[in-house]
C-alpha cells in the first residue's frame, strides 16, 4: 500500500502538468521547460545522483546489464517484427521504441519514492545507458536513410548530461568531498529537476490524443515494453547474480512506459509520430494498471519492497 501511495504522489505532479496544459493551452510553453531541464537541471541531477554513494561493482554492472538486456530484446524484436508487420515503419517503431523507456522522467522519481536516496545513483546511471541507446540504436532504426550513425553520435555528444555523468564518476572515483552548502544546493536542483520532468511529462500527455491509430502496433509495442522487457530483465538479473535491491531498480527502469523522446524522433524522421504518441499514452495508462502487479512479482522473486 505504501508503494502505491508513493506512485500516486508521483502521478500527482504529472496531473499538474496535464491540467496546466489543458487549462492554459498555448500559454504553457513546454519547449522552454524542456530546454531548462535538459541543459541545466538534468546535469545537476546526474552529478548529484552519481555522487551519493561510492562507486562499487554493482553500480558499474547495472548499466551494463541494462544495455545487454535491451540489446538482447532488440535482436529478438528484429526477427519478430518481420513476422508481425508488413510496413517497414511499423517494424522500425516496434523494434526501437519498445525499448526506449521513460528512465529519466519516471524511473528516477519512482526509485526515490520506493527506495529513497539510495536508488538515485543506480537510476541515474541507467538513464545514461538509455540515452546512449536512444541516440544510437533508436536513431538508426527510425532514420536509417536520413541520419548516419556518425551524426547520431555527434547529437548525443551535445547533450550535457553525458559529460556531467563522466565528470561525476571521475569526481566520485577520486574521493573528492563536496562542501555541505554546495551539496544542499545540488540537492535542491536535483529535486527541482524531478518535479519539472514529471510536469513536462504531464504536459506532453495533454497534447496526445486519446485515439489509438494502429491497434496492432500499439498493443504489440506496449506488450514488448511492459511485459517482455522486464521479464527478460528478471532473467538477466539472475544470470548476473545481481543484488536484489539493484535488480529491483533495474527491472522497474526497464518496465517504465515509452519515453516522450520517441515522439521527438518519430516526428524528426517522419516515422508515424501520431501512432507513436498513441502508443506512449496507451503504455502509460497500462503501466499504471500493471505496476501494482509488478511490485508484487518483484517482492515475491527478490524479497524487496
JOFEN-V36293 format. One record per helix or strand of 3 or more residues. SS is the DSSP state (a for helix, b for strand). FROM is the first residue (numbers start at 1). TO is the last residue. If there is no record, write none. Layout:
BEGIN
SS_FROM_TO + SS_FROM_TO
END
This chain:
BEGIN
a_2_27 + a_30_49 + a_57_84 + a_88_99 + a_103_142 + a_149_157 + a_160_173 + a_180_207 + a_215_239 + a_244_255 + a_261_268 + a_273_302
END
